[in-house]
C-alpha cells in the first residue's frame, strides 16, 4: 500500500506540485483578489526570515499590513526585516525571537503578546522542522513534534482570544503534500518506536496539522481556518533536509514567491473566506486531503483523540 501511495503521490507531484504545475494553475487565478490594501491589519508569521515565510511577509508588507515576524535566529530575522522595510517602505515590521521547539517558551511568548498587542487579525503558522535523527528538547519532547504540532497547537490556542476580538480573523497553516502518503497515527507521537525516518515523521506531522485545523475550525467558528500545500519549493530548508530530492528536482521546483502565493491569498483576499472554514488548499483551490484508494482516512474518534492528547500535553507545559 505504501508503494502505491508513494507512486501515486509522486506522479501527482510531477504534474501539480512543480513550477509548471503552478504556472498551469495560475492561469485561472483572479488577479484582483490580491489587489487589496491591508493597512491597519496585523499578521503574525512564524519562520518569517526566509523561504515561504519571508516571501509571504514581503507580499503582505507591500499591501500595508503590520507584520509580526516570529523567528528563531535574531541575526537572520533582523536581516530579513531590513530587506522587507527597504523593498516595501513599510516600517510596521516587528521581530519576535522564539524557538518553537521550546514548548514552555511558546506559551510565554503567546501570553506576553496578548498583553502587549490589542489585536491580531491573521496568524500564519509557517515554521517547520525536519530532523535527520531523533532529538529531544529540554522538556523531553521529540523536537520536530514540538515545532510542527505541539508548538502550532499552543500558539494557535493561546492566541484565539486575541484573534476573536479582531475583525475578520484567520488562521493559516503551511502544511505539505507529503501528508497525503500518511494516515493519522496517534499512538507514537514522540516517534519513540521503530526506526526514525525524518521525512516520514515530518509527513505524519503534516497530516496531524490537517486534522488539527479541521477540529479547531469546528470549535472556533468565528475564525476562518485554512491549511495549504505550497507545492515543491526551492528553499534552504528543502535543500538541507532532502538534498537528493532537491538535487534531482532543482530545475522543476517553485520559487518561494510561487510557494507563498496561496498563503497570501488565504491571508488577505475576500475570496478565500467565501469558502468554508477548515479546508485544505493548493494553488488557491480547495483540494481533497486524501489520495484516491490510499486508505489514509481515520475515524472521527481518532481525530478528536489527537486534539485531546495535544490539549493534555499543552497544559503540562502551561506557565501558572
Order of alpha helices (4+ residues) and beta strands (2+ residues): alpha-alpha-beta-alpha-beta-alpha-beta-alpha-beta-alpha-beta-alpha-beta-alpha-alpha-alpha-beta-beta-alpha
